[in-house]
Amino acid sequence: MARILQVCNTDFYLSKFLAPLVDALVARGHEVECVCEGTAIDKGLIERGVAVHPFAFPRGGSPIQFARAIGRMRKLIRAGPYDCVNGHNRNASIVARVAAWLENTPVNLYTAHGFYFHDDQGRLGHSATVVLEAALTRITDFTLSQSGEDAAFMIRHGHIRAEFLEVIGNGIDTRRFRPRPQDREALERDLGLRPGKFRIASTGRLVSGKGFGDLLAAFANLRIPDSELIIVGGNIAQDISPYQAEFLAQAKNSGVADDVLVTGITDRVADYLNTCDVFVLPSYREGLPRSLLEAMATELAVVATDIRGCREVIAHGKSGFLFPPHDIAGLGKIIRDLSSSKELRKSLGENARERIVTDFDERDYVAKQVNTIERLLHAIPPESTSN
């Protein structure tokens, strides 16, 4: 079996999102180690024998910071050594891929949770990011892309050959995220929520670029009676551009602070979603968002920006609604229409769950990654492995 190093940006990402892949690789007999920033690691990973190396990644774009981080990553990889280095997230994956390339790691793998060019960039910024992504593909053996739209763009423009890229989508635990309407009142009591509210939800870390300010503005303009806006999430220590304080100040200035709740980072996302009526993802950039998949699996009526990732999941008018980024008035109209029609919310929610159960189950998502990693490992000449 192989030695595999999984590299991601934070302990939060490792524990909340990457752990199922790590566990699946360990179950297949591979020796897996991880690198991330922070020490709040899921204890289960440690108990299952997964070594986690703490690491400080660059927070900005300083070439000096990147050079130093790459040097430290090279030492870690050299000490392994590893048959496969799998990089995730922006700065972490850049450091991992360059270091793995310099150390001649047999499989230098990148998982693109959305390439870092995106819909909300200006022309110059978009072009510069595409150039960076294209350059990095030259030193990467294989790329796993969550977004089919991203993959098509990279292939169409000649930045990567189709045989070196696979679209894997995304996946969530559809057994955990499921509708429980019979539990709503009990969950509201348990979570300390006010009963009888028309509740609009969004989930995620409160960072700039996620459009939470637009959602708040739309909510404040609507003034729907007995309504509440709940953000299931908050900020973590490693956030580069935290937005929670600004968001709460905006709520106060808009006169809706009493009807807005930010839960903070929580393990009870599924419970909170089951107390809600509508879910909104107002983000300006995404790969293929798990938060949207979780809400759809819970049979919520979902609304999301018409950007890559979101439009790969939602069939507009059938399993949810799409609206142009920054269109506060358009978002407000959709929310108002949904608030007045329980039948529409029910129809959208049922179609949404069917879509997620069919195409975005976490077990299939993890299996795709494991199969690809093992296929790449089997192609390594025996003399090139660490064993």
N, C-alpha and C positions, 0 to 999 in steps of 0.2 A: 504494500500500500504506500501511498505518497505522503509527503510532508507538505502541508498547505498553509500559507499565511494569508489571512483575511485582514485587510487594512481599511478602516473607516474613520470618520472624523471624531465621533464622540462616543462616550459610554452609553448615552441615551440611544443612539442609533444602533449600536451593537446589541444592547439588551432588548430593545423594542422591535427591531426590524430584521437584524441579521442572524439572530440566534437560531431560528428554524433551519437555515441553511447550514450553519455550523453543526448543529445537532445531527442533521441528515448525513453530512460528510463523516462525522465521527461514527455514526451507526454503520456506515459502509466500510469502516476499518481504517480510515485515514487519520493521520495525526494532524490535528488542526490547532494552530495558534492564531492569536488575534492581536491587532495593534489599534489603539484608539486613545483619544484624549479623555482624561477623567478617570475616576476610580469607582464610580457607582455602578459596578458591574452586576448583572444578574448572577446571584449566588449559585444558581443551578449550573451555569456554565463552568464555574470554578470547580464545583463538586463533581462534575463529569470529566474533569481532568484537562480542561482547555486552558492553556496558559495565555494570559493577556498581558501584553507589554504596554505600559503607559508611554505616551508620546505627545510632544507638543508640536502641532502643525502651525504653519504660518497663518495669521489672521487676515493679512492683507496681500498685496501683490509685490512685496519687496523681493527683488532678486537675491539679495544677500540672505534673507530669511529662508528662502527656498533652497539656496545652495547649502546652507548649514543643515537644514532638515533632510535634504537628500543625502548628505554625508552621513548623518546619524542613521538614516534608514539603510544605507549601504552596509554599515557595520552590523546592524541587526540581521539583515538578510545573509550576509557572509557568515555570521555565526551560526545560522540555521543548520546547514543551508536548506533551501526549500525547493521543491519540485514545481510549485506553482505559487505565484503571488497574485492575489486578486484584489485590485483597488476599487474602492467605492467613494462617492462624494467628491467634490471638486478638488480642494487643495490636497486632501489625503490621497486621492487617486493620482494626481500629478506627481507628488513626491514618490509614491509607491512605484509608479510605472517607470519613471526615470531611473530610480535606484535599481529596480529589477533588471532593466535593460543594461545598465552599466555593470551589473554583477552577473550578466549572462544567465539569468534564471531561465530554466527550460520552458516554462509557460508563464508569460507575462499577460495577465488577463485583466480586462477593464469591464466593470458593470456600470453602464450609463443609466443612471436614474434620471434621465433627461439630459441630453447634451447641453452644454452651458451657453450656447446661443439660444435666444428665446424671443418670444413674440413682442415683448415690451422694450427691446433694445432699439436705439437709434441705428441708422445705417452703418456708421463708422464702428460703433461698439459691436454690432452684430458681425461685421466683416472681420474684425480683429479676433473675436472669439472663435469664429469658424476656422480662421487660419491656425489658431492655437490647437483646436481640436484635431484639425487635419494633420498638423505636425506630430501630435502625440500618437495618432494612429500608426504612424510610420515606425514607431518603436514598440508598439503593442502587438502581441501575437494574435489576440482575438478579442472581440468586443461583444458583450451581451447588452442589448438595448431594451429597456422597458417600453419605449415608444416606437411604434411602427412608423409613425410619421417622421421621426428623427432618422430612423434607419434609411428610409426611402430618400430623404434629403441627402444624406452622406453618400449613398451609392450613386444617386442621380448626378451629383456634382463631382464624382470621381475621387472623393476623399477617402473612400474605403471600398475594397472589393467585396462583393456579396459573399464570397466564400469565407471571409474572415469576420463575419458578423451574423448574429442570430437575434431575432426578436423574441423576448421571453415574456413580455407583458408584465403583469404584477399579480399579486395574490394576497388574499386575506383569509382568516379563519372563519368560514361561513357557518360553523357550528357555534362559535362564540358570538358573532355578529348576526343576529337573527331577530325577527320581530317578536316582541312579547307584550302585546297590548293589554293583556290581562294583568300584567305586573305594574302598569304605569303608576297607579295611585300609591302602591306600596313603595316603589322606587322614589317617587317624589318625596314621600315622608322620610325615607331613609337618607336621601341626599340633601334634605333640608330645603327643598324647592316648594314654591307656592303652588297649590293645586289650582286647577281650572284655567290655566294660562294657555294661550296659543303661543307655542314656544318655537322660535327660530334658532337654529344651531349652526355653528361652524366649529371645526376642530383643527388643532395644529399649534405650532409654536408661533407666538405673536412677534413676527419679524416683518420688516418692510419688504414690500414686493408681494405680499400675500393678499393685499387688497382689503384688509379688515376695516380700514377707514371708510371705504366705499359702502361696505355692508352697514356699518354704523350710521352713516349719513342717510342711506335709504330707509333704515329702520326709524330713525328720528323723524324723517319727513312723513312717514306713513301714519304714525300715531294710531295704529290699530288698537281698539279697546281690548284690555286684558291680555296684552301681548308681552312677550319677554324675549330678549336676545341673550343667548348663552354662548360663550366661547369656551369650548372644552379644551383647555390647554393653557399656555403661558410662555414663560421664557426659561431657558436653561443657561447654565453658567457660560457655555461656550458660544452662545449666540453672538454673531458679529454685529447685527443691527437690531437690538431688542426694541420692541415697539409697545410693550404693555403699558408703561407709564403714560405715554402719549395717547394711547387708545382710551384709557380711563379718563384722562383730562378732556379728551374730545367728547366723551359721553357726558361728563359733567357740564361742559360748555353748551351742549345741545339740549340740556334739560331732561335727559333720559337716564341718568345714572342709576336711579332706583329700579329701572327695568332692564338693566344690563348686568350680567354676571360673567366674570372670568374665573374659572375653576382653579387655575394653576395646573401644573403637570399632574396627571392622575392615571391610575390603572383602571379606572371605572368608565372608560369611554363608552363601552357598549351599554352600560346602565344609563348614562346620561342621554345617549341617543334615543333610548326607548322611552324617554319622557318628552320627546320633541315631535313637532308636526312637519316642519320643513327644514331642510339642510341647504346651506349656501356655501359654495366655494368661490370666493370672489378674486382668486389669485391671478396675478399677471404672468406667472410663469410656472410650469409644472413639467414633470416627466410623465408619469402615469400615477396620479395621486391616490395613495392608500386611503386617505380620509374620505374621499368620494366613494370608493369601493365599499368602505365600512358602512357609510350612511345608506347606500343603495341596498346592501345586504340586509339592513335593518328595516327595509321597506319604507324608508322615508321618501317623500317627494323631494327631489334634488334639483338645485339650480346651480349652474357653474358658468364661468367665463368661457367663451368660445375660443379656446386656445388648444394647442396640441396637447395630447394627453386626455383632457376633459372631453373633447369631441370624439376621441377614439372610443370612449366608454358610453356616452349618452347618445341615444337616438332622440333628437329634439322633438318634443311633443309626445313621445311614446314612453320613454323611461326617465324623462326629466326635461329640463329646459336649459338652453344656452343663451347667454347674453354677451354683447360686446364688452371687453374690459373697460373699466372706468365709466360705464353707462349707468349712473346711479338711478336716473329716472326709469330706464328700462328694467333694471333690477327691481325697483319698487313696484312697478306695474305687475310683474310676474308674482311677486310675493303677495300683493293684494288679491290677485286672481286666485291664488292658491288658498288664501285665508278664507275665501268665500265659498269654496267648493270642496267639501270632504270627499265627494265621489271622485273628483279629479285627483286629489292627493292619493286616494286608495288605488286607483288605476295605475298611476305613475309608479307608486311604490311596489306594487306587485310585479309590474314589468321590469322594474329595476332589479329586484332580487333575482328574478329568473335569469337576467343577463349575467349577474355576478356569479351565481351558482354554476352556470354553464361554462363561463369563460375565465373566471378569475379566482378560482379556489387555490388557497395557499399550497395545498399538497401538490397540485399540478405544477405550480410556479417553482417550487423548490426542486421537484423532480427534473424539470427542464435544465436547471442549473447544474445539478449533480451529474446528470447524463452528459452534458457538454464538457464539464470539467474532467470527467473520467475519460471521455473520448480524446480530449487533448492530451491527457496524461499518457494514454495508451500509445499515442503517436510519438512519444519521446524515445529516442534511441537509448537502450539500457545503460550505456556508459555515461549518459548525461544526467541520470537521476542521482538523488542524494543517498539512496540505499546501497 
